[in-house]
Amino acid sequence: MKEEKTEYRRWYDKDPILSKTMKVLQTSTDEDQIRMSINLIKIIIEHNIESKSFTSIEDIMEAVNEGVIEKGNARWYDIDNTVRTAIQMLENCSEEMRSKIAKKMADMIVEKFNTSDDDKQEDDDLDELDSDDDDE
């Protein structure tokens, strides 16, 4: 009997929001990947505490340690230990939990871009001020 082929290449492509957030994470700078991964680990822990999946510090440590397990170095997120741990922890969550976390990740990414736009506007304002000073 032939195995049924899935239309998804990667586990996170099943959820469209998660797929898009992972794509943004993948194409982000190394610094942003690490920053978002640290926040992702925090979100995963919070959701697991809220759902009573984690009832002790040992549960949290076990989940983090499971996320550290090496499966190879061929995936885009295997380059950095923090990113790999966050993604592995996410993969180990239930589909329902992943869906909730994906929405939080999307919010985090939108916030990051809004902050970046604000920073860019501030830089533009500073450049404009600097050019005004040169005119005097």
SELO-634481 format. One record per atom (N, C-alpha, C): residue in one letter; x, z, y. Coordinates in pm, whole numbers, plus 50000, padded with zeros to 5 digits. Layout:
N
AXZY/...
//
This chain:
136
M500835000049882/M500005000050000/M500885000050125/K500604991050216/K501404989950338/K501085001150434/E502135005450504/E501935015650606/E501275009250727/E500355016450786/E499655011350903/E500595011651023/K500725000251090/K501594999451206/K500865004751329/T501555012651407/T500945017351531/T501375008051643/E500575007551747/E500914998951859/E501885005751956/Y502225018251930/Y503095025752019/Y504495026451961/R505475023552044/R506865024552002/R507355038852003/R506925046252102/R507415059952119/R506245069652116/W506515081952075/W505455091952061/W504725094352192/Y505415093252304/Y504775096452432/Y503975084852491/D504035073152429/D503265061752479/D501785062252442/K501415071652355/K499995072952316/K499135077352433/D499695085252521/D498985090352638/D499455082452761/P498565074952827/P499005066452939/P499635074153054/I499125085953085/I499705093953193/I501095098653154/L501225103653032/L502525108352984/L503515096752979/S503065085252934/S503935073552926/S504485069853064/K503615069953165/K504045066553301/K504985077053358/T504695089753334/T505565100253387/T506935099853319/M506945096753190/M508225095653119/M509035083853172/K508365072953207/K509035061253263/K509675064853397/V508925072253480/V509475076653609/V510665085853586/L510525095153493/L511625104353461/L512845096453414/Q512625086753327/Q513715078753271/Q514465071153380/T513755066253481/T514385058053584/T514835066153706/S514685079353700/S515115088053810/S516625090153804/T517145095353912/T518575098753915/T518835110153817/D520085111753777/D520445122653686/D520035136153743/E520285138153871/E519945150853936/E518435153353931/D517645143153960/D516185144553956/D515695146753813/Q516315140053716/Q515935142053575/Q516135156653535/I517255162253573/I517545176253537/I516585185553609/R516355183253737/R515435191653814/R514025191153754/M513545179053724/M512205177653667/M512145183453526/S513235182553451/S513265188053315/S513195203253316/I513875209353410/I513805223953423/I512365228053455/N511735220753547/N510325223653579/N509425220953460/L509735210653383/L508945207453264/L509025218653161/I510215223953139/I510385235253046/I509525247053093/K509555249753223/K508745260553280/K507255258053256/I506795245853281/I505385242453261/I504985243953115/I505835239353025/I505545240452881/I505415255052841/I506335263252887/I506275277652855/I504995283752912/E504675280653037/E503455286153099/E502205282253021/H502105269652983/H500925265052908/H500835271652771/N501975273552709/N501965280052577/N501625294852587/I502035301352693/I501655315352714/I500155316152742/E499675307152829/E498255306952863/E497375304452741/S497815295752652/S497015292652532/S497285302452418/K498105312352446/K498455322752349/K499285317452232/S499885305652249/S500815300452148/S502095308752148/F502485313152268/F503645321952281/F503125335952311/T503485345352226/T503045359052249/T504215368452271/S505425363252256/S506605371752277/S507755363152327/I508785369752374/I509985362752419/I510635355252303/E510475360452182/E511035353752064/E510385340052043/D509065339252068/D508365326452056/D508925316252155/I509175320852276/I509725312052380/I511125307452340/M511955316752297/M513325313352258/M513345303752139/E512445305852045/E512365297051929/E511995282851972/A511045281652064/A510635268352113/A511785261452185/V512525269052266/V513675263352336/V514725259052235/N515005267452137/N516005264052036/N515605251951954/E514305250551924/E513835238551853/E514055226251939/G513945227952069/G514165216752161/G515605212452170/V516525221252130/V517955218352137/V518435210452016/I517635209851911/I518025202951788/I518405188551819/E519565184551771/E520025170951794/E519455161551690/K518885150551737/K518375140251647/K519225127751659/G520175127951746/G521005116151768/G521255114551916/N521885103751950/N522195101352090/N521735087552136/A520785081852066/A520365068252097/A519245067652201/R518575078852226/R517445078852319/R517935081352461/W517195076452560/W517615077752699/W517775092252741/Y517015101352682/Y517065115352724/Y518075123652646/D518825117552557/D519825124852479/D521125127052555/I521285120752668/I522535121452743/I522775135452800/D521705142152841/D521825155452902/D521085165852818/N521715177252793/N521105187852710/N519805193252769/T519745194952900/T518535200352963/T517375190652947/V517635177952972/V516585167752960/V516145166752814/R517105166452722/R516775165452579/R515935177452535/T516315189352577/T515565201452540/T514125200752592/A513965196752718/A512615195852776/A511755185752701/I512315174152671/I511545163652604/I511235167752460/Q512175174052393/Q511915178752255/Q510845189552254/M510895198652351/M509855208952360/M508495202452382/L508465192352467/L507215185152493/L506705178252367/E507615171952295/E507235165052171/E506665174752068/N507175186952067/N506715197051971/N505355203152007/C504845200252126/C503515205152167/C502415196952099/S501235202752092/S500085195452039/S499735184052135/E499015174052085/E498625162852171/E497785167652289/E496905177152263/E496055182652370/E496905189352477/M497885197152433/M498785204052527/M499625193752603/R500125183452533/R500925173052598/R500115166152708/S498845163852682/S497985157252780/S497865165852907/K497675178852890/K497585187953005/K498915188253080/I499995188853005/I501325189453067/I501645176453139/A501205165153083/A501435152053146/A500815151753285/K499635157553299/K498975157953430/K499785166353528/K500325177453479/K501175185953565/K502455178353603/M503025170953506/M504225163053534/M503925152553641/A502765146053629/A502375135853727/A502255142153866/D501645153953873/D501535161054001/D502915164054058/M503825168453970/M505185171854011/M505895159354066/I505695147954002/I506335135554046/I505755131054180/V504445131754195/V503805128154322/V504335137054434/E504445150054406/E504965159454505/E506405155954542/K507205152154443/K508595148454468/K508675136354560/F507825126254532/F507835114254615/F507335117254755/N506335125754769/N505835129554901/N506915136754979/T507655145554912/T508755152654976/T509845142955017/S510145133354930/S511165123154961/S510745114955082/D509455111455090/D508965103855205/D509085112155332/D508775125255324/D508905134055440/D510355134955483/D511275136255386/D512705136955416/D513165124055481/K512685112655430/K513055099655487/K512565098755630/Q511345103355656/Q510795103055791/Q511625111955883/E512025123755834/E512865132655914/E514205126055943/D514795119255843/D516055112255864/D515885101255968/D514765093755960/D514495083156057/D514345089156197/D513645100456206/D513465107256335/D514815111656391/L515675117156304/L517005121456347/L517845109656393/D517775098556319/D518505086456358/D518035081556494/E516735082056516/E516155077756643/E516645086956756/L516665099856731/L517165109356831/L518635106756861/D519405104156756/D520835101656771/D521065089156855/S520285078756832/S520455066456909/S520025068557055/D519045077257079/D518635080557215/D519765087557289/D520505096357218/D521625103357278/D522735093657316/D522915083257236/D523955073357263/D523655065357389/D522375063857420/D521955056057535/D522275063157666/E522405076257662/E522615083957785/E524015083557834/
//
